[in-house]
Amino acid sequence: MAVQQVEPVEPVEPVEPVRQQQVQPVRRVELDAGGIRLSGLLALPSAAPPRAVLVALHGGGMAAGYFHGQAEASTSLLSLAAGAGYAALALDRPGYGLSARRLPHGLPVAEQARCVRAALRAYAAERDPGAGFLLVGHSLGGKVALTTAAAAECGEGLLGVDVSGVGARWAVPPDRLATLGHRPDHRLHWGPLTLYPPETFRLARGFVAPVPAREAEEIPDWPGKYAEVARRIRIPVRFTFAEYERLWAWDPPALRELTRSLAAPLVRVDHEPDAGHNISLGRTARRHHLRLLDFLEECRARGAR
């Protein structure tokens, strides 16, 4: 396992992976996830086939719009990915969006991962996935992305997994963990409000949702499960920690704990200055998303080799 940048470093402005293309409008889609219909948002490049597919999984209390919730299209992860020649699919995780009526209490993380794998098979049966899939997860969606990568078998087309807002060790007292899914603490989930553009909280009303009970119950348990998940991941992994990340520990001992269990061929840990937990909605979102696309292109190239 090659571990890169396990100490926080000052990032440089990333290079666009390919020349920007024309982008089709972001559309709403539905996918069969093993008998459960999942809704989502899809952005496609005008040129076909796509280089690969970016599959984004939102955090707790959000929805797929988290990845397309900026006022500027030049900041949206979906638009940036499609402009760089990738398909970008942001799913409403089980218990959110279309599936909320059928799954009012949601699903545990492991069952959500099974649904995601089924949704990717359904996507590949209907559309060209290019070189394969990069899983992108934020916060609780990062747990689902990592668990999906751990459960995947050869031939499922996963190129890598890129997560933010999730680690291996909590930075908050245990007595506060049980309430996170029911009474979100804005100081923990957002950080300083000056890190976000003025329109952020108005736009966020369109994709904020209740946290389903079954995933809320599991919130405190992740550190005890992480090592077993990590040792089964055999594709490249990238973690990003915001400067004002207050939910997860990312000091040097915590980062060593994060990386030592991984069986991945490449592990990268990056630091995003001037950002809070919800990086994709902040002022540094474009920079974060471009670095994410750099990692996707690196994974695509490794897969081709």
N, C-alpha and C positions, 0 to 999 in steps of 0.2 A: 504494500500500500504506500503510495507516494502522498505525503501530507504537505501541502503548500499553505503558507501564510497562516499558521496556527496562532501567531501573535497578531493583534490588531495593527493594521498599517494604514497609512494615509493613502486612499485610492487616487488613481489618476483618471481623468476623463476617458471613458472607453471609446474605442473606435467602432463605428458602425460596421457590422459584420459583412453587409453587402450593400450595393447601391439601392437606395430607396425606390420601391415600386409603387404603382398605383394600387390602392386598396379598395376592395369592395366594402360596402357599408356593413357595419357590425349587425348581425341578425340574431334573432332568438331561435334556438333549436331545441329539439327533444331527442333523447337517446334512450334506448332500452338497456337498462343496467341489470340484467338477470331477472326480468319480470317487474322491475320497478322503473317507472319513467322518470328520468332526470331532465330538468330543464337547464339551459345555459345560454351563453353568448358565444358566437362564432365570428371570427374575422378571417377572411381569406385574401391572399394576394391575387391580383388579376392574372398573373402568369401562373400556369399550372404545369406540372404538379408542384406542390409546396416543397421546400427543402426538407422540412420536418414539421412536426406538430407540437406546439407548446400547450400543455394541459394544466390549467391553473385551478387550484383548490383554495377557496377563501377560508378565513378564520371563523371563530365562533361569534355568533351574533351579527354576521354580515351575510352577503350573498354574492353571486357571480359578479355583480356590478362593482364590487371592490376593485376589480382589475380594469375597469373602464369608467371610473367615477370621477376623473379629473375634468375640469372645464376645458382644458387644452388637449386636443387630439394628439399633439406631439408628445404628450406625457403618458397617455394611456398605454398600458402594456400590450393590450390587444392590437391597437392601431400600429404601434411601433413594430411589433412582431410581424404583422401582415405586410407592413411596408418594407421589411427586410427579407421578404420572400418566404416566411413561415406561415402556416395556419396556426391560429391561436384560439383555443377552446377554453372558456371559463365555465366550469360546471357549478350549478347549485348542488351542494353536497346533500346526501340523503337526510331528509328532515327539513330541508329548505326548499323554497321555490315550489315547483310543481309537485314534488313528492311530500310536501308538508301535510297535505290532507290525508294521505295514506299512512304517513309515518309521523304523527303529531308529536311523538316522544323521541323521534330520531333513531339512530342506530349507534352502537359502540364503534370505536375506531376500526377494529378488525373487520367488522361487517361492512363498514363504509368502504374499506379498501377492496373488498370483494366486488362491491358494486362498481367501483371505479374501473377495475380490471375488465368487468363485463361491458362497461360503457366504451372502453377503448376498443374492445373487440367489435362492438357494434359500429363504432366510427370507422374502423379499418374495413369493415364489410361494405360500407356505403361510399367511402371517399378514400382517395389516395393519401396515405399518411407520409409520403416521402420517405426519408431515411428512418423514421420512427418517432417516438414520443419522448419529450422531456417533461417530467412531472415538476410542477412548481407549486409550492404550498406555503401559505402564510399562517403562522400561529397554529391553531388547532388543525387547520388544513395541512400544515407542515407535518404534523403527526400522521395524518392520513396518507400523505405522499410518501413518507418514509416507510410506513407499514405496507403500502402498495408495492414499493420497490423491493421490500424484503420478501414478499410473498410471490413475486413474479417469477415465472419460469422462462427458460430459454425459448426464444421464438415469439415472445410477446412484444418485442420491438421497443423496449425501454432503452433510451440512450443515456439517461442520467436523471438526477433529482436535485432540485435547487429549492432551498427552504429559507425562510426568514421568520423571525419572531418565535423561535422554538429552540430549546437547548436540551441539556441533559440534567440540569440541576436548577431548581427554583431559586429565585432571589427574593421571594416574599415569605413571610412567616406562615407556618402550616395552618394557623387558625384563620388566615385570610383566603386560603385556597378554596375551601368548600363554598365560599360565597361568590367566587369569580363568575360562575356561569349564570347566577341569578341577579346579582347586583354589581355590574361592571364598575370598576373604579377608573374613572377617566384619567386620573393622574398616572395610573399604571398602563392603561391601554393606549393612551395618546401621547403622554409626555407634555412638554410645554406647547401650548396652543399656537405660539408664534412659529412653530415648525411647519404649519399647514397654511396653504393659501386661504384667503378670506371666504371663498365660496364653498370650501370643503364640507362644512357641517350642514349647510343647506342641501348640497348635492347628496350627502350621505343618507339623508332621510329616505331616499329611493331604494337603498339596498341594506338598510339595517333591519335585522329580524331577531326574534327571540331565540335564545340558545335552547335547543331541544334537551329534555331532561336526561336522556340516556347518555349523551355525550358530556353533559355538565357533570354527571356523577363521576365520570372517569378523569376529570381534570387533574385531581391531585396525584393520580397513579402513574403518570408518564415516566418519571425518573426510575421507578422500579421496573418498567417494561423496556426502557430504551436500549439497554445493552443487548438483550435478546433480539430486538429488531435490528440493531446495528450490525450484528455479526452475520446476518443473512443478506445484507445489501452488497451486491457485487457489481454495481455500476458506479460511475463517478458521482460524487456528492459535493455540493457546495452549500455552506451555511453563511448567512449574513446576519450580523448583529448591529442594530442601530446604536448610535452614540447614547441615546436616552432610553435604551431598552431597560425596563425596570422589572419585568416579570421573570427574566431568565438571567442566571449568572453567566458571565463570559470573561471572567478574569483568567489568567494563565492556568491555574489548576483546573478550573471548570472546563476550559477548552481541551486540556489533555484528557480529561475524563470523557469529553464528547467524542474525541477522535480515536481513542485507543481501542475501542471495541469494533470499529468499522472494518469490514472485509473488503471495502471498495478499492478499486485500483487507483483512484485519485480522490483525495479529500482536500477541499479548499475552504478556509474560513476567512471571510472578509468583514470589514468594519465600514459602516456607512456613517460618516460624520453628519452632524446637523440634522439628524433624523430621529423620530420617535418610533414606537412599536409598529404603528401602521405606516410603514415606509412608502407603500405604493400610493398613498394619498397625500404625502408630504411634499415640501418644496424640492426635495432631492429625488423625487420619484423618477424623473427622466434618467438621471445618472444611474440610479439603481437598476432600472429596466434595461438600459443599454449594456451594463455590465452583465446582467443576466443573459442577454442575447449573445454576448461574447462567449459565455460559458456554454450556451446551447450550440453555438457554432463549433466550439472546441470538442464537445461531445459528439457532434455529427461527424467531424473529421476523424476522431478516434474510432467511431463505429465503422467508417469507410475503410480504415486501415485494417 
